[in-house]
């Protein structure tokens, strides 16, 4: 059977699928992430559609949303005669299953490449000017390159073992660096290596026990080491969070900073505190809401624009998850899973705060008290529980029962995938809402640690 004649037989392509994919992406930005690893500009056979997709990628790389107007403006930078009507017509196309149509375009592009390689091989076979061994080698290289991009994230056990041995060598070094983002707490960092990329860390506690304060402490520690952090709070404005950060660095309470007349001495303290954090890589998005989709999209943008190391989401129970017919537990589990998946995809850590169900008889926090969902703990890599017995007029559990409860708190790593379980005491300054490491003056109790399994 003779091969198709390139001048008479059209190459494999599907213009309807091209329009469906482009229209869906321009209508719903989130769908680009579903097919990002599958599509390239070459997957679009129509030159106009290819130009549209290239414009979409350029807009997305800036962290902006590639809707029809943005795409038109981007294309006009290269061609002032861009047909907005055609873009608008493409924008009306939409599919609820973009992946299957993107996979079709991916398949068509590979078939076109097969045909091109075959035609080149046929032409060179008729010519005796090339050595057949060279023809064979170059053809094999061309065929192998077709699927190299698909293998970019595929590794063997040999690759994995190499990574383990490299980590072992680092661990054996006396001056080994942390593998993650420093938290500012030596007991956490020595066990976990800091906040690790791809991890979902849940901080859980009763109301007003210091969840946000601990997350802010992590954020400040990260930023001081140059690790960018995006902070999302559904309860506090960016100014209130910034005031808490200034309070930690200055010693002047956030309430005084925000609402009271300050003395000259306080102004000087605050000025010194501001100087310590003014240019640190901490980011807020005023457009973010309690909608999980909006927050996920914003985190992607922060990663693209600022290459953040992590994000803080305060807090899970207030997130809005679009799952019709589902209960609160399912929604919270879905939110946690999506945050975990995003952390892994973007190679960042995410700290998510969570409320606990109240237990006035025994307020010591446990995993079972995670409000609305045990699925949160399942999705998390690490769960940290905060306990401040002075809020309830109670004492610490064993083995800290003799420790002073005033101005202290217990951090309980109740789940630690790969790092094990651990409990230890820290100091807490309620006036500045500042968690600090325990020092000798507070006679720290022995930490309780369990190895990971």
For each residue, the residues with C-beta under 8 A, 3 or more apart:
1:
2:
3: 115 118 119 122
4: 8 9 115
5: 8 9
6: 9 11 115 119
7:
8: 4 5
9: 4 5 6
10: 13
11: 6 45 111 112 115
12: 108 111 112 115
13: 10 18 45 46 108 112
14: 17 18 104 105 108
15: 18 19 45 46 49
16: 19 20
17: 14 20 21 101 104 105
18: 13 14 15 21 22 44 45 46 49 105
19: 15 16 22 23 49 89 90 93
20: 16 17 23 24 93 94 95 98 101
21: 17 18 24 25 35 39 95 98 101 102 105
22: 18 19 25 26 44 49 52 53 56 90 91 93
23: 19 20 26 27 90 91 92 93 94
24: 20 21 27 28 31 93 94 95 98
25: 21 22 28 29 31 32 35 56 66 98
26: 22 23 56 66 67 68 71 90 91
27: 23 24 67 91 94
28: 24 25 31 94
29: 25 32 60 65 66 67 297
30: 33 34 293 296 297
31: 24 25 28 34 35 98
32: 25 29 35 36 56 60 66
33: 30 36 300 345
34: 30 31 98 99 102
35: 21 25 31 32 38 39 98 99 102
36: 32 33 39
37: 149 153
38: 35 43 99 102 103 106
39: 21 35 36 43 53 102 105 106
40: 43 109 149
41: 44 50 53 54 57
42: 50 109
43: 38 39 40 53 102 105 106 108 109
44: 18 22 41 49 50 52 53 105
45: 11 13 15 18 49 50 108 109 112
46: 13 15 18 49 50
47: 50 51
48: 51 52 83 86
49: 15 18 19 22 44 45 46 52 53 90
50: 41 42 44 45 46 47 53 54
51: 47 48 54 55 75 78 79
52: 22 44 48 49 55 56 71 75 87 90
53: 22 39 41 43 44 49 50 56 57
54: 41 50 51 57 58
55: 51 52 58 59 66 71 74 75
56: 22 25 26 32 52 53 59 60 66 71
57: 41 53 54 60 61
58: 54 55 61 62 74
59: 55 56 62 64 65 66 70 71 74
60: 29 32 56 57 63 64 66 304
61: 57 58 304
62: 58 59 304 305
63: 60 300 301 302 304 305
64: 59 60 70 301
65: 29 59 70 297
66: 25 26 29 32 55 56 59 60 70 71 74
67: 26 27 29 70 71 91
68: 26 71 72 84 87 88 91
69: 72 73
70: 59 64 65 66 67 73 74
71: 26 52 55 56 59 66 67 68 74 75 87
72: 68 69 75 76 82 84 87
73: 69 70 76 77
74: 55 58 59 66 70 71 77
75: 51 52 55 71 72 78 79 82 87
76: 72 73 79 80 82
77: 73 74
78: 51 75
79: 51 75 76 82
80: 76
81:
82: 72 75 76 79 87
83: 48 86 87
84: 68 72 87 88
85: 88 89
86: 48 83 89 90
87: 52 68 71 72 75 82 83 84 90 91
88: 68 84 85 91 92
89: 19 85 86 92 93
90: 19 22 23 26 49 52 86 87 93
91: 22 23 26 27 67 68 87 88
92: 23 88 89
93: 19 20 22 23 24 89 90
94: 20 23 24 27 28
95: 20 21 24 98 101
96:
97: 100 101
98: 20 21 24 25 31 34 35 95 101 102
99: 34 35 38 102 103
100: 97 103 104
101: 17 20 21 95 97 98 104 105
102: 21 34 35 38 39 43 98 99 105 106
103: 38 99 100 106 107
104: 14 17 100 101 107 108
105: 14 17 18 21 39 43 44 101 102 108 109
106: 38 39 43 102 103 109 110
107: 103 104 110 111
108: 12 13 14 43 45 104 105 111 112
109: 40 42 43 45 105 106 112 113
110: 106 107 113 114 146 147
111: 11 12 107 108 114 115
112: 11 12 13 45 108 109 115 116
113: 109 110 116 117 146
114: 110 111 117 118 146
115: 3 4 6 11 12 111 112 118 119
116: 112 113 119 120
117: 113 114 120 121 139 142 143
118: 3 114 115 121 122
119: 3 6 115 116 122 123
120: 116 117 123 124 139 142
121: 117 118 124 125 135 139
122: 3 118 119 125 126
123: 119 120 126 127
124: 120 121 127 130 135
125: 121 122 135
126: 122 123
127: 123 124 130
128:
129:
130: 124 127 134 135
131: 134 135
132: 135 136
133: 136 137
134: 130 131 137 138
135: 121 124 125 130 131 132 138 139
136: 132 133 139 140
137: 133 134 140 141
138: 134 135 141 142
139: 117 120 121 135 136 142 143
140: 136 137 143 144
141: 137 138 144 145
142: 117 120 138 139 145 146
143: 117 139 140 146
144: 140 141 147 148
145: 141 142 148
146: 110 113 114 142 143
147: 110 144 150 151
148: 144 145 151 152
149: 37 40 152
150: 147 154
151: 147 148 154
152: 148 149
153: 37
154: 150 151
155: 159 160
156: 159 160
157: 160 161
158: 161 162
159: 155 156 162 163
160: 155 156 157 163 164
161: 157 158 164 165
162: 158 159 165 166
163: 159 160 166 167
164: 160 161 167 168
165: 161 162 168 169
166: 162 163 169 170
167: 163 164 170 171 179
168: 164 165 171 172
169: 165 166 172 173
170: 166 167 173 176 177 179
171: 167 168 176
172: 168 169 176
173: 169 170 176
174:
175:
176: 170 171 172 173
177: 170
178: 181 182 189 193 194
179: 167 170 193 194 196
180: 192 193 194 195 196 197 349
181: 178 194 195 218 221 222 225 227 309 310 349
182: 178 189 194 221 222 225 227
183: 188 189 194 195 217 218 221 222
184: 217 218 220 221 437
185: 188 189 217 411 426 435 437
186: 189 190 437
187: 190 191 411 422 424 447
188: 183 185 191 192 194 411 413
189: 178 182 183 185 186 192 193 194
190: 186 187
191: 187 188 413 416 419 420 422 449
192: 180 188 189 195 196 382 416 418 419
193: 178 179 180 189 196
194: 178 179 180 181 182 183 188 189
195: 180 181 183 192 199 201 218 222 309 310 349 351
196: 179 180 192 193 199 349 381
197: 180 309 310 343 347 348 349
198: 343 344 347 348 349
199: 195 196 343 349 350 381 382 417
200: 336 339 340 343 349 350 352 379 380 381 382
201: 195 349 350 351 352 380 381 382 383 384
202: 316 336 351 352 353 354 370 376 377 380 382 383 384
203: 211 214 215 351 352 353 354 384 386
204: 211 353 354 355 356 365 369 370 383 384 385 386
205: 209 210 211 355 356 365 385 386 387
206: 209 355 356 358 363 365 391
207: 355
208: 391
209: 205 206 386 387 388 391 409
210: 205 213 214 386 388 409 428 433 435
211: 203 204 205 214 215 314 315 353 354 386
212: 215 216 233 236 241 244 314 315 353 433
213: 210 216 217 244 428 433 434 435
214: 203 210 211 217 218 384 386 411 435
215: 203 211 212 218 219 231 312 314 351 353
216: 212 213 219 220 241 244 245 248 433
217: 183 184 185 213 214 220 221 248 434 435
218: 181 183 184 195 214 215 221 222 312 351
219: 215 216 222 223 229 231 245 282 312
220: 184 216 217 223 224 245 248 249 277 280 282
221: 181 182 183 184 217 218 224 225
222: 181 182 183 195 218 219 225 227 228 229 309 310
223: 219 220 226 227 228 229 277 280 281 282
224: 220 221 277 280
225: 181 182 221 222
226: 223 281
227: 181 182 222 223 281 308 309 310
228: 222 223 281 282 283 302 306 307 308 309 310
229: 219 222 223 281 282 283 308 309 310 311 312
230: 283 284 285 298 299 302 306 308 310 311 312
231: 215 219 238 241 282 283 284 311 312 314
232: 284 285 288 295 298 299 311 312 313 314
233: 212 236 237 238 241 312 314
234: 289 290 314 315 318 319
235: 314 315 318
236: 212 233 240 241 314
237: 233 240 241
238: 231 233 241 242 284 286
239: 242 243 258
240: 236 237 243 244 254 258
241: 212 216 231 233 236 237 238 244 245 284
242: 238 239 245 246
243: 239 240 246 247 254 257 258
244: 212 213 216 240 241 247 248 254 432 433
245: 216 219 220 241 242 248 249 277 282
246: 242 243 249 250 252 254 257 270 273 274 277
247: 243 244 250 251 252 253 254 257 273 432 433 434
248: 216 217 220 244 245 273 432 433 434
249: 220 245 246 272 273 274 276 277
250: 246 247 257 269 270 272 273 274
251: 247 269 273 432
252: 246 247 256 257 262 266 269 270 273 432
253: 247 256 257 431 432
254: 240 243 244 246 247 257 258 432 433
255: 258 259 260
256: 252 253 259 260 262 266
257: 243 246 247 250 252 253 254 260 262 270
258: 239 240 243 254 255
259: 255 256
260: 255 256 257
261:
262: 252 256 257 266 267 270
263: 266 267
264: 267 268
265: 268 269
266: 252 256 262 263 269 270
267: 262 263 264 270 271
268: 264 265 271 272
269: 250 251 252 265 266 272 273
270: 246 250 252 257 262 266 267 273 274
271: 267 268 274 275
272: 249 250 268 269 275 276
273: 246 247 248 249 250 251 252 269 270 276 277
274: 246 249 250 270 271 277 278
275: 271 272 278
276: 249 272 273
277: 220 223 224 245 246 249 273 274 280 282
278: 274 275
279:
280: 220 223 224 277
281: 223 226 227 228 229 306 308
282: 219 220 223 228 229 231 245 277
283: 228 229 230 231 302 306 308
284: 230 231 232 238 241
285: 230 232 288 298 301 302
286: 238
287: 294 298
288: 232 285 294 295 298
289: 234 294 295 320
290: 234 318 319 320
291: 294 295 319 320 322
292: 295 296 319 320 321 322 335 338
293: 30 296 297 322
294: 287 288 289 291 297 298
295: 232 288 289 291 292 298 299 313 319
296: 30 292 293 299 300 338 339 342
297: 29 30 65 293 294 300 301
298: 230 232 285 287 288 294 295 301 302
299: 230 232 295 296 302 303 308 311 342 346 348 350
300: 33 63 296 297 303 304 342 346
301: 63 64 285 297 298 304 305
302: 63 228 230 283 285 298 299 305 306 308 311
303: 299 300 306 307 308 346 348
304: 60 61 62 63 300 301
305: 62 63 301 302
306: 228 230 281 283 302 303
307: 228 303
308: 227 228 229 230 281 283 299 302 303 311 348
309: 181 195 197 222 227 228 229 348 349
310: 181 195 197 222 227 228 229 230 348 349 350 351
311: 229 230 231 232 299 302 308 348 349 350 351
312: 215 218 219 229 230 231 232 233 350 351 352 353
313: 232 295 316 319 339 350 351 352 353
314: 211 212 215 231 232 233 234 235 236 353
315: 211 212 234 235 318 319 352 353 354 355
316: 202 313 319 332 335 336 352 353 354 355 376
317: 332 354 355 371 372
318: 234 235 290 315
319: 234 290 291 292 295 313 315 316 331 332 335
320: 289 290 291 292
321: 292 326 331 332 334 335
322: 291 292 293
323: 326 330 331 334
324:
325:
326: 321 323 330 331 334
327: 330 331
328: 331 332 372 373
329: 332 333 372 373 374 375
330: 323 326 327 333 334 373 375
331: 319 321 323 326 327 328 334 335 372
332: 316 317 319 321 328 329 335 336 371 372 373 375 376
333: 329 330 336 337 373 375 376 378 379
334: 321 323 326 330 331 337 338
335: 292 316 319 321 331 332 338 339
336: 200 202 316 332 333 339 340 352 373 375 376 378 379 380
337: 333 334 340 341 375 379
338: 292 296 334 335 341 342
339: 200 296 313 335 336 342 343 350 352 379
340: 200 336 337 343 344 350 379 380 381
341: 337 338 344 345
342: 296 299 300 338 339 345 346 350
343: 197 198 199 200 339 340 346 347 348 349 350
344: 198 340 341 347
345: 33 341 342
346: 299 300 303 342 343
347: 197 198 343 344
348: 197 198 299 303 308 309 310 311 343
349: 180 181 195 196 197 198 199 200 201 309 310 311 343
350: 199 200 201 299 310 311 312 313 339 340 342 343
351: 195 201 202 203 215 218 310 311 312 313
352: 200 201 202 203 312 313 315 316 336 339 376 380
353: 202 203 204 211 212 215 312 313 314 315 316
354: 202 203 204 211 315 316 317 370 371 376
355: 204 205 206 207 315 316 317 371
356: 204 205 206 365 369 370 371 385
357: 369 370 371
358: 206 363
359: 362 363 369
360: 363 392
361:
362: 359
363: 206 358 359 360 387 389 391 392 394
364: 387 397
365: 204 205 206 356 369 385 386 387 412 414
366: 369 385 414
367: 370 374 377 383 385 414 415
368: 374
369: 204 356 357 359 365 366
370: 202 204 354 356 357 367 373 374 376 377 383
371: 317 332 354 355 356 357
372: 317 328 329 331 332 376
373: 328 329 330 332 333 336 370 376
374: 329 367 368 370 377 378
375: 329 330 332 333 336 337 378 379
376: 202 316 332 333 336 352 354 370 372 373 379 380
377: 202 367 370 374 380 383 415
378: 333 336 374 375
379: 200 333 336 337 339 340 375 376
380: 200 201 202 336 340 352 376 377 383 415
381: 196 199 200 201 340 415 416 417 418
382: 192 199 200 201 202 413 415 416 417 419
383: 201 202 204 367 370 377 380 413 414 415 416
384: 201 202 203 204 214 411 412 413 414
385: 204 205 356 365 366 367 411 412 413 414
386: 203 204 205 209 210 211 214 365 409 410 411 412
387: 205 209 363 364 365 396 409 410 412
388: 209 210 391 405 408 409 410 428
389: 363 392 393 394 395 396 405 410
390: 393 405 406 407 408
391: 206 208 209 363 388
392: 360 363 389
393: 389 390
394: 363 389 405
395: 389 401 405
396: 387 389 400 401 403 405 410 425 445
397: 364 400 401
398: 401
399: 445 446 448
400: 396 397 403 410 423 425 445
401: 395 396 397 398
402: 445
403: 396 400 408 425 443 444 445
404: 407 408 442 443
405: 388 389 390 394 395 396 408
406: 390
407: 390 404 427 428 429 430 442
408: 388 390 403 404 405 425 426 427 428 438 442
409: 209 210 386 387 388 425 426 427 428 435
410: 386 387 388 389 396 400 423 424 425 426
411: 185 187 188 214 384 385 386 423 424 425 426
412: 365 384 385 386 387 422 423
413: 188 191 382 383 384 385 416 419 420 421 422 423
414: 365 366 367 383 384 385 421
415: 367 377 380 381 382 383 421
416: 191 192 381 382 383 413 419 420 421 422 452
417: 199 381 382 452
418: 192 381 452
419: 191 192 382 413 416 422 452
420: 191 413 416 449 450 451 452 453
421: 413 414 415 416 449 450 452
422: 187 191 412 413 416 419 447 448 449 450
423: 400 410 411 412 413 447 448 449
424: 187 410 411 438 444 447 448
425: 396 400 403 408 409 410 411 438 442 444 445 447
426: 185 408 409 410 411 435 436 437 438
427: 407 408 409 435 436 437 438 439 442
428: 210 213 388 407 408 409 434 435 436
429: 407 432 433 434 436
430: 407 433
431: 253
432: 244 247 248 251 252 253 254 429
433: 210 212 213 216 244 247 248 254 429 430
434: 213 217 247 248 428 429
435: 185 210 213 214 217 409 426 427 428
436: 426 427 428 429 439
437: 184 185 186 426 427
438: 408 424 425 426 427 442 444
439: 427 436 442 444
440: 443 444
441:
442: 404 407 408 425 427 438 439
443: 403 404 440
444: 403 424 425 438 439 440
445: 396 399 400 402 403 425
446: 399
447: 187 422 423 424 425
448: 399 422 423 424
449: 191 420 421 422 423
450: 420 421 422
451: 420
452: 416 417 418 419 420 421
453: 420
